[in-house]
């Protein structure tokens, strides 16, 4: 899914400070516009593309087959064991992995030994896509249930808008270590639990809040538009 450039200029659709909220209360925005929600959805889907590439990256690092390329880092300044990575991903859901996550990952121990609960890795990543770019650093931690907890921060830019995101350790996002390779991209929510704090910037407008997983979709709470609180709302992802 891609958002056209025209959605960037939300002034006509956004209730600016001083306008009515529809209930006779001037000066406050009561909910994000559909355009803002669509921009947030697009950035979130691209973030999911990064999440979906992590299992392939980790499995290839421990010697299993997959589409990722994981090779020892040639930089002598990198700690050991450090690897450069290239993970093809499918951002637009057309079945072609024509986008990629590149970066460097450092493991707490040799991944060829396999992963045990408590093993950790630090991934410095760059998202390279036709319509989306991004970068950040994620810390990964293997859990006893076969999940990989993801925490850290990054930035996703798509359709001209930018989303800054933070996942703290206390509310890490959990991604299955093994994901079905035949699963169409972006159909199922690729993570469990966790919270993603974000600030979305589109031109002069901002939308901030926290994304969490609900029963059937993603939910946004503690949100604000241009600093004005708005009610919780669902994203059209689920």
Residue pairs with C-beta under 8 A, 6 or more apart in sequence:
1 41
1 42
1 45
1 92
1 93
1 186
2 42
2 92
2 131
2 158
2 159
3 38
3 39
3 42
3 158
3 159
3 160
3 161
4 159
5 159
5 160
7 35
7 38
7 39
7 159
7 202
8 39
8 159
8 160
8 161
8 202
8 203
9 203
10 33
10 35
10 36
10 202
10 203
10 205
11 203
11 204
11 205
13 33
13 34
13 35
14 29
14 33
14 35
14 36
14 205
14 225
15 21
15 29
15 30
16 29
17 27
17 28
17 29
17 226
17 228
18 26
18 27
19 26
19 27
20 26
21 28
21 29
21 30
22 30
23 30
28 228
29 225
29 226
29 228
29 230
30 230
30 231
31 230
31 231
31 233
32 40
32 207
32 223
32 225
32 230
32 233
36 200
36 202
36 205
36 207
36 225
37 233
37 235
37 236
39 159
39 161
39 200
39 202
39 207
40 163
40 198
40 200
40 207
40 220
40 235
41 235
41 236
41 237
42 158
42 159
42 161
43 156
43 157
43 158
43 161
43 162
43 163
43 198
43 200
44 163
44 196
44 211
44 218
44 235
44 237
45 91
45 186
45 237
46 91
46 127
46 129
46 132
46 134
46 156
46 158
47 134
47 154
47 156
47 163
47 165
47 196
48 186
48 189
48 190
48 191
48 237
49 89
49 90
49 91
49 99
49 101
49 127
49 129
49 132
49 185
49 186
50 89
50 101
50 125
50 127
50 134
50 154
51 150
51 173
51 175
51 190
51 191
52 89
52 179
52 185
52 190
53 68
53 87
53 88
53 89
53 101
54 87
54 123
54 138
54 140
54 148
54 150
54 175
55 148
55 175
55 176
55 177
55 178
55 179
56 66
56 67
56 68
56 87
56 179
57 66
57 68
57 70
57 85
57 87
57 101
57 105
57 123
58 111
58 115
58 121
58 140
58 148
58 177
59 66
59 68
59 177
59 178
60 66
60 67
60 68
60 69
60 70
61 68
61 70
61 83
61 85
61 105
61 107
61 111
61 112
62 111
62 112
62 113
62 114
62 115
63 111
63 112
67 87
67 88
67 97
68 85
68 86
68 87
68 88
69 85
69 86
69 87
70 83
70 84
70 85
70 105
71 83
71 84
72 81
72 82
72 83
72 84
73 82
73 83
73 84
73 104
74 84
75 82
75 104
78 104
78 106
79 106
81 106
81 107
81 109
81 110
81 111
82 104
82 105
82 106
82 107
83 104
83 105
83 106
83 107
84 102
84 103
84 104
85 101
85 102
85 103
85 104
85 105
85 123
86 100
86 101
86 102
87 100
87 101
87 102
88 97
88 98
88 99
88 100
89 97
89 99
89 100
89 101
89 185
90 96
90 97
90 98
90 99
90 185
91 99
91 129
91 130
91 131
91 132
91 185
92 99
92 131
93 184
93 185
93 186
95 184
95 185
98 130
99 127
99 128
99 129
99 130
99 132
100 127
100 128
100 129
101 125
101 126
101 127
101 128
102 125
102 126
102 128
103 123
103 124
103 125
103 126
104 123
104 124
105 121
105 122
105 123
105 124
106 121
106 122
107 119
107 120
107 121
108 119
108 120
108 121
109 119
111 121
115 142
115 177
116 142
117 142
117 143
117 144
118 141
118 142
119 141
119 142
120 139
120 140
120 141
120 142
121 139
121 140
122 137
122 138
122 139
122 140
123 137
123 138
123 139
123 140
124 136
124 137
125 134
125 135
125 136
125 137
125 138
125 154
126 133
126 134
126 135
127 133
127 134
127 135
127 156
129 158
131 158
131 159
132 156
132 157
132 158
133 156
133 157
133 158
134 154
134 155
134 156
134 157
135 154
135 155
136 152
136 153
136 154
136 155
136 165
137 152
137 153
137 154
138 150
138 151
138 152
138 154
138 167
139 150
139 151
139 152
139 169
140 148
140 149
140 150
141 148
141 149
141 151
141 172
142 148
142 149
142 177
143 149
143 174
146 176
146 177
146 178
147 174
147 175
147 176
147 177
147 192
148 174
148 175
148 176
148 177
149 172
149 173
149 174
149 175
149 194
150 167
150 172
150 173
150 174
150 175
150 191
150 194
151 167
151 168
151 169
151 172
151 173
152 166
152 167
153 164
153 165
153 166
153 167
154 164
154 165
155 162
155 163
155 164
155 165
156 162
156 163
156 165
157 163
160 202
161 200
161 201
161 202
162 200
162 201
162 202
163 198
163 199
163 200
163 201
164 198
164 199
164 201
165 196
165 197
165 198
166 196
166 197
166 198
167 173
167 194
167 195
167 196
167 197
168 195
168 197
171 193
171 194
171 195
172 193
172 194
173 191
173 192
173 193
173 194
173 195
173 196
174 191
174 192
174 193
174 194
175 190
175 191
175 192
176 190
176 192
179 190
186 237
189 213
189 218
189 237
189 238
191 213
192 213
193 213
194 212
194 213
195 210
195 211
195 212
196 210
196 211
196 212
197 209
197 210
197 211
198 208
198 209
198 210
198 211
199 206
199 207
199 208
200 206
200 207
200 208
205 225
205 226
206 224
206 225
206 226
206 227
207 223
207 224
207 225
208 223
208 224
209 220
209 221
209 222
209 223
209 224
210 220
210 221
210 222
210 223
211 218
211 219
211 220
211 235
212 218
212 219
212 221
213 219
214 234
214 238
216 238
217 234
217 235
217 236
217 237
217 238
218 234
218 235
218 237
218 238
219 232
219 233
219 234
219 235
220 232
220 233
220 234
220 235
221 232
222 232
223 229
223 230
223 231
223 232
223 233
224 230
